[in-house]
Amino acid sequence: MMDWTDNHYRTLARLISKHAWLYTEMLAAETIVYQKDNLDRFLAYSPEQHPIVLQIGGNNLENLAKATELANPYHYDEINFNCGCPSPKVAGHGCFGARLMLDPKFVGEAMSVIAANTDVPVSVKCRIGVDDHDSYNELCDFIYKVSSLSPTRHFIIHSRKAMLNGISPAENRSIPPLKYEYFYGLLRDFPDLRFTINGGINCVDEVNAARRAGAHGVMIGRAAYHNPWQVLGHVDSVIYGAPSSGITRRQILEKYQVYGDSVLGKYGIKPHVRDVVKPLLHLFYSEPGNGLWKRKADAAFQNCKSIKSFFEETLVAIPDSVMDSPVAEPLSGRDDLFENIDSLLPTPYKLREQEVLYA
Ligand SMILES: Cc1cc2nc3c(=O)[nH]c(=O)nc-3n(C[C@H](O)[C@H](O)[C@H](O)COP(=O)(O)O)c2cc1C
């Protein structure tokens, strides 16, 4: 998520969960190509962040090829191509982000070019449609064409359409309704492909509900950012079956401080204390002391020059009982979210072969 899942957030996320797959922010192919002498700033990450997926965006085959080639030595575990971003800054620049869903032939070509320049699997993240092109059959045509024209075998489906005229990116993540039945229709109609569900899933209970209904993978966006401790803190044990680590937020912050102080000012004046602390501001979500800690943080941003001094000045607001407890019971979610999904599935996909091949 742009401005959110940067290196700092991913470092925190990995301290909380050893197994969750982490995704970078979308990086434009052009940024990688134009910054080729400065790539570490955009592409480097610590080895602990594996498994990690690099998401790239773009609409120029040459740049996509070059960007993938430049990223290859960084050994991401998968390269994902963004076909879901509705931002006018992205979608408005010719055909980029969600708008690309209207041109599956190009996406197929782009994915072939990306796959040809990397050693790792490739995937597409998309919506279930764009504007009036929102029928289940059109979504299937997109998946069919992209997977027939390229080696793409994994699709991450943000299960609402994108509306490209008139509403903001944030509204585009809430106004178009979620249609999980389209996602589960894809699982039925493309049994040889892998699908990861995304959109509105908030906790491990709901992740498990999606998996029970057949999803191969589940992507959590905003909930993992707004409440990282509660949401990611149960992933290893509840989803991956690993023993609970028993780690506490005090232990996580001790490690994070070492990381934070080592990166301050690495690129000239950036990152600032504020940049490094930003993902931590949600670590005490709804806990006693959270409001006071945020107020202290606002003041500390004015004068603290290190993460160590920032913690000394602010963490007194958080009671020891919060700092020293392992993660509490998982939040209870909508366990029955997908219970009736089979009765809602769209009519099975009918491949209009001629239209698809000669469109
Ligand atoms: C601030 C922000 C930035 C985002 N940036 C990206 C991005 O760079 N690439 C992408 O594929 N999706 C991006 N998204 C969308 C999320 O990945 C996700 O698809 C969406 O929020 C729905 O999932 P959720 O309900 O779990 O949050 C962004 C979302 C937010 C809130």
The ligand as an SDF file (V2000), in Angstrom:
LIG
                    3D

 31 33  0  0  0  0  0  0  0  0999 V2000
   -3.1460    3.9580    1.6690 C   0  0  0  0  0  0  0  0  0  0  0  0
   -3.3960    2.8090    0.7230 C   0  0  0  0  0  0  0  0  0  0  0  0
   -2.4890    2.5820   -0.2960 C   0  0  0  0  0  0  0  0  0  0  0  0
   -2.6960    1.5150   -1.1680 C   0  0  0  0  0  0  0  0  0  0  0  0
   -1.7500    1.2730   -2.1190 N   0  0  0  0  0  0  0  0  0  0  0  0
   -1.8690    0.1660   -2.9030 C   0  0  0  0  0  0  0  0  0  0  0  0
   -0.8340   -0.1960   -3.8010 C   0  0  0  0  0  0  0  0  0  0  0  0
    0.2290    0.4520   -3.8770 O   0  0  0  0  0  0  0  0  0  0  0  0
   -1.0250   -1.2920   -4.5720 N   0  0  0  0  0  0  0  0  0  0  0  0
   -2.1630   -2.0670   -4.4800 C   0  0  0  0  0  0  0  0  0  0  0  0
   -2.2950   -3.0740   -5.1830 O   0  0  0  0  0  0  0  0  0  0  0  0
   -3.1450   -1.7520   -3.6250 N   0  0  0  0  0  0  0  0  0  0  0  0
   -3.0230   -0.6680   -2.8330 C   0  0  0  0  0  0  0  0  0  0  0  0
   -4.0040   -0.3660   -1.9240 N   0  0  0  0  0  0  0  0  0  0  0  0
   -5.2040   -1.2290   -1.8540 C   0  0  0  0  0  0  0  0  0  0  0  0
   -5.0200   -2.3620   -0.8400 C   0  0  0  0  0  0  0  0  0  0  0  0
   -3.9090   -3.1710   -1.2010 O   0  0  0  0  0  0  0  0  0  0  0  0
   -6.2630   -3.2520   -0.7900 C   0  0  0  0  0  0  0  0  0  0  0  0
   -6.4830   -3.8020   -2.0600 O   0  0  0  0  0  0  0  0  0  0  0  0
   -7.5160   -2.4940   -0.3580 C   0  0  0  0  0  0  0  0  0  0  0  0
   -7.2700   -1.6260    0.7280 O   0  0  0  0  0  0  0  0  0  0  0  0
   -8.6240   -3.4860    0.0210 C   0  0  0  0  0  0  0  0  0  0  0  0
   -8.1760   -4.3830    1.0150 O   0  0  0  0  0  0  0  0  0  0  0  0
   -8.4980   -4.1550    2.5870 P   0  0  0  0  0  0  0  0  0  0  0  0
   -9.9870   -4.0200    2.7060 O   0  0  0  0  0  0  0  0  0  0  0  0
   -7.9550   -5.3730    3.2530 O   0  0  0  0  0  0  0  0  0  0  0  0
   -7.8100   -2.8960    2.9820 O   0  0  0  0  0  0  0  0  0  0  0  0
   -3.8380    0.6860   -1.0370 C   0  0  0  0  0  0  0  0  0  0  0  0
   -4.7340    0.9160    0.0110 C   0  0  0  0  0  0  0  0  0  0  0  0
   -4.5140    1.9720    0.8880 C   0  0  0  0  0  0  0  0  0  0  0  0
   -5.4840    2.1970    2.0260 C   0  0  0  0  0  0  0  0  0  0  0  0
  1  2  1  0
  2  3  1  0
  2 30  2  0
  3  4  2  0
  4  5  1  0
  4 28  1  0
  5  6  2  0
  6  7  1  0
  6 13  1  0
  7  8  2  0
  7  9  1  0
  9 10  1  0
 10 11  2  0
 10 12  1  0
 12 13  2  0
 13 14  1  0
 14 15  1  0
 14 28  1  0
 15 16  1  0
 16 17  1  0
 16 18  1  0
 18 19  1  0
 18 20  1  0
 20 21  1  0
 20 22  1  0
 22 23  1  0
 23 24  1  0
 24 25  2  0
 24 26  1  0
 24 27  1  0
 28 29  2  0
 29 30  1  0
 30 31  1  0
M  END
$$$$
